[in-house]
Amino acid sequence: IMVRYKDENRIDIYDAKTGADKPADRFQMLLYRWLYRYIDKTLQIGLFLNYRGMEREVHADNDELFFNDTKKAVNEIISREPPPATPSFQDCANCDIRVCPYRQTNKQEVYTDEF
């Protein structure tokens, strides 16, 4: 990761990846934006991913919504209370605990990748 300060109001964040484009890469970049905006809400931030020489800018469809959702996720991560258990069918299929309130018996899973 590289952070380039263009002026006192703007920074650009660059990250080079060696593998294929993954949704987690975009989330990682948006998380960088969130961290910088947490420090200074007036700061303009450009995000750029580079995949083996091909650079592209990362855009947030709704920056404020992402900021609020990320803040909620970070607060859940640092909370003293554990998050609710949400195992997948595959997790449960490989688990030896047969009596479990979180056990998934339906093979149909809901998977969303909004990042």
N, C-alpha and C positions, 0 to 999 in steps of 0.2 A: 504494500500500500504506500502511496505517495500523496502527500498533501502539499498543494502549491498555493501560496497566498498571492492572489492577483493584486489586491489592494486591501485596505482596512475593512471593506464591506463584502468582499468576495473571496471564496476559496474554491479550488477544484480538487476533488479527491479522485485518484486513479488507482485501480487495482488490476493487476495482470493475472490472468488465469491460464493454466496449461491444458485443462481438460475441456469438455464440451460445456456449452451454455446450460446452466441449471437455474431453476427458480430460486434456489437458496442463495445464489450469487447476487441476484437483484435485491433480495431481502437484506443481505449483508451490507450492501451499499446504502440502502435506505436506512438501515440501523446506524451507519456512520453519520448520515445526515441528521438523524434524530438526536444523536449524542451531541453533535455540534450545535444544533438548534436548541438543545436543552441548556447549553452554556450561554448562547447569544441568539435570541429569537430574530434579531434583525439581520443576521448574517446570510448572505446569498451563497448557496452551495451548489456547485456543479458536480455531478457524479459520472464517472467514465469507467467502463469495463473494457479490458483489452484481452481478446482471445486470440492468441498466437498472431499478433500483429494487426488484427482487425479491431479497431476501437469503435465503441458505440456509447452514446450517452444514455444514462438511466433516468427515466422520468417517473415521477410519482403522480398517479392519476388524481389523487386527492391528498395533498400533502398534510393538511390539518387532520384528516381522518386517520392517516397512517401514524401521525405523531401521537394522537390520542390512543390508538390501538396499541402502539408500541409501548407507550407509557404504562398502559394497563398490563401488558405482558411482562414488562420488566418488574413492575410492582408484584406481580404474581410469583416471579422467579425469586425475588429477594424476600418474600413473605416468610414468616415463621411457620405458617400453615402449609402443608403439602397440597399441590393441586389435585383435583379429583382424578381418580384412576380412569384411564380411557384406553384399555388394551384393544388391540385389533384381533380379528378372528385368528390370524396366523400366530399372534402372541399366545392366545389361549390354547390353540391346537398343540403347541409345543410345551405347554406348562403342565406340571404334574399335580397341581392343586386343582382338584375336581369340584370342591365346594367353595365357591368364591362369588361374592355379590356382584363382581364386575365381569364375570365370565361371559364371553361372546360366543354364542352358539349358532348364530346366523352368518353364513359365508358372505353375504352381501355387506360390503363396507361402503361408507360414505367417505370419499377422499376429495378434499378441495385444496387447491393450490392457488390462492389468490394473490401471491406475490409474483 
